[in-house]
Amino acid sequence: MSVGHSRVLASGAEGWFRLDDHVALVTGACGTLGPIWVEALLEAGARVAALELPGAPASAGYKALESRCRDRLRRFDCDITNRDSIETAAAALVREIGEPAVLVNNAGVDQPPDAGGARSPIEALPIEQFRRMVEVNLLGTFQVTQVIGGGMAARGSGSIVNIGSLYAAVSPDQRLYDHMPGDVPFLKSPAYGASKAAVVNMTKYFAALWGSCGVRVNALSPGGVQGAQDDQFKAKYGARVPLGRMAQAEDLKGPLVFLASRASSYVTGHELRVDGGFTAW
Ligand SMILES: NC(=O)c1ccc[n+]([C@@H]2O[C@H](COP(=O)([O-])OP(=O)(O)OC[C@H]3O[C@@H](n4cnc5c(N)ncnc54)[C@H](O)[C@@H]3O)[C@@H](O)[C@H]2O)c1
């Protein structure tokens, strides 16, 4: 094969992952992982609508992108638990940047150990906390899919990526948290994994429903992403993972662009676990 030929092949392969002239929408875009998805989509050439709770502070990661890519990144207020709010944001983004071809359902709530707030033993876990996780993680994702996905189905194309979690597939290993100080031991909430498992199941529902309309629907389930966790947690977590470490931002971008782009044109209803092999043993 000539060098020229292999160059053509290489640029063809890169082309499968490009999102030039596409509008992509990311919910909960101004938190920790949101800017990673946004950056990946911008790098693939998309214009990006960042949906976020009104007044929610933007993370440093999001602010950096905003100042670098002002022409292709716009923030819109949206509470994903409120149908009117979703419809208002959808109308504004269509008017200002165009019809979305990619939807990343990322907004979600969890209760990590550093979140503060009262801890409870499982028997006393407030039902309101459980309800809130289902409200945002599952019902919010459903409502955004109704509004944005419904439009994609009517237009005959689109790619939806639902952000799941490692804990959609397996129970949290509470031993990862048992060194953390406090009178009441930290307990990773059962509501989080339950809500994410439901999101993965709903992914299959919409993949089946809208396959014939040209809309693909997949889940991307990250393992723990390295941030400000304490060293003991990071060491214990790394020891549980075949790849020996927590995920880094760069580990997540390729899988997202794969699912968003035509590189995955025959992939739908799939849960792509980006967990370093955590669920493999
Ligand atoms: N960080 C991780 O290690 C990790 C691992 C696996 C999965 N996830 C999932 O990735 C997604 C993002 O997580 P993160 O770590 O960036 O969390 P985060 O809390 O840093 O960011 C979540 C964002 O969603 C927004 N949000 C919350 N409720 C909303 C609502 N009702 N409407 C609109 N926006 C709302 C928040 O304001 C916030 O900006 C979540 O779905 C989470 O479950 C995270």
PDBQT file of the ligand as one rigid body, heavy atoms in Angstrom, charges set to zero:
ROOT
HETATM    1  N1  LIG A 301     -17.581  12.115  38.632  1.00  0.00    +0.000 N 
HETATM    2  C1  LIG A 301     -17.587  10.777  38.553  1.00  0.00    +0.000 C 
HETATM    3  O1  LIG A 301     -16.640  10.117  39.010  1.00  0.00    +0.000 OA
HETATM    4  C2  LIG A 301     -18.732  10.075  37.874  1.00  0.00    +0.000 A 
HETATM    5  C3  LIG A 301     -18.626   8.691  37.680  1.00  0.00    +0.000 A 
HETATM    6  C4  LIG A 301     -19.662   8.023  37.039  1.00  0.00    +0.000 A 
HETATM    7  C5  LIG A 301     -20.760   8.717  36.596  1.00  0.00    +0.000 A 
HETATM    8  N2  LIG A 301     -20.862  10.063  36.814  1.00  0.00    +0.000 N 
HETATM    9  C6  LIG A 301     -22.052  10.744  36.298  1.00  0.00    +0.000 C 
HETATM   10  O2  LIG A 301     -21.625  11.788  35.457  1.00  0.00    +0.000 OA
HETATM   11  C7  LIG A 301     -22.564  12.856  35.499  1.00  0.00    +0.000 C 
HETATM   12  C8  LIG A 301     -21.850  14.143  35.880  1.00  0.00    +0.000 C 
HETATM   13  O3  LIG A 301     -21.249  13.969  37.144  1.00  0.00    +0.000 OA
HETATM   14  P1  LIG A 301     -20.286  15.054  37.784  1.00  0.00    +0.000 P 
HETATM   15  O4  LIG A 301     -19.277  14.327  38.566  1.00  0.00    +0.000 OA
HETATM   16  O5  LIG A 301     -19.873  16.030  36.763  1.00  0.00    +0.000 OA
HETATM   17  O6  LIG A 301     -21.291  15.751  38.806  1.00  0.00    +0.000 OA
HETATM   18  P2  LIG A 301     -21.349  17.307  39.194  1.00  0.00    +0.000 P 
HETATM   19  O7  LIG A 301     -22.208  17.370  40.404  1.00  0.00    +0.000 OA
HETATM   20  O8  LIG A 301     -19.980  17.869  39.244  1.00  0.00    +0.000 OA
HETATM   21  O9  LIG A 301     -22.100  17.946  37.966  1.00  0.00    +0.000 OA
HETATM   22  C9  LIG A 301     -23.458  17.688  37.711  1.00  0.00    +0.000 C 
HETATM   23  C10 LIG A 301     -24.055  18.925  37.078  1.00  0.00    +0.000 C 
HETATM   24  O10 LIG A 301     -25.460  18.687  36.878  1.00  0.00    +0.000 OA
HETATM   25  C11 LIG A 301     -26.151  19.867  37.259  1.00  0.00    +0.000 C 
HETATM   26  N3  LIG A 301     -27.521  19.547  37.645  1.00  0.00    +0.000 N 
HETATM   27  C12 LIG A 301     -27.942  18.971  38.799  1.00  0.00    +0.000 A 
HETATM   28  N4  LIG A 301     -29.273  18.933  38.812  1.00  0.00    +0.000 NA
HETATM   29  C13 LIG A 301     -29.704  19.478  37.644  1.00  0.00    +0.000 A 
HETATM   30  C14 LIG A 301     -30.979  19.745  37.091  1.00  0.00    +0.000 A 
HETATM   31  N5  LIG A 301     -32.100  19.436  37.763  1.00  0.00    +0.000 N 
HETATM   32  N6  LIG A 301     -31.056  20.324  35.879  1.00  0.00    +0.000 NA
HETATM   33  C15 LIG A 301     -29.919  20.657  35.208  1.00  0.00    +0.000 A 
HETATM   34  N7  LIG A 301     -28.680  20.458  35.690  1.00  0.00    +0.000 NA
HETATM   35  C16 LIG A 301     -28.585  19.869  36.898  1.00  0.00    +0.000 A 
HETATM   36  C17 LIG A 301     -25.359  20.438  38.416  1.00  0.00    +0.000 C 
HETATM   37  O11 LIG A 301     -25.630  21.818  38.605  1.00  0.00    +0.000 OA
HETATM   38  C18 LIG A 301     -23.933  20.153  37.995  1.00  0.00    +0.000 C 
HETATM   39  O12 LIG A 301     -23.353  21.222  37.265  1.00  0.00    +0.000 OA
HETATM   40  C19 LIG A 301     -23.637  12.455  36.507  1.00  0.00    +0.000 C 
HETATM   41  O13 LIG A 301     -24.730  11.891  35.812  1.00  0.00    +0.000 OA
HETATM   42  C20 LIG A 301     -22.921  11.420  37.346  1.00  0.00    +0.000 C 
HETATM   43  O14 LIG A 301     -23.821  10.527  37.931  1.00  0.00    +0.000 OA
HETATM   44  C21 LIG A 301     -19.871  10.752  37.448  1.00  0.00    +0.000 A 
ENDROOT
TORSDOF 0
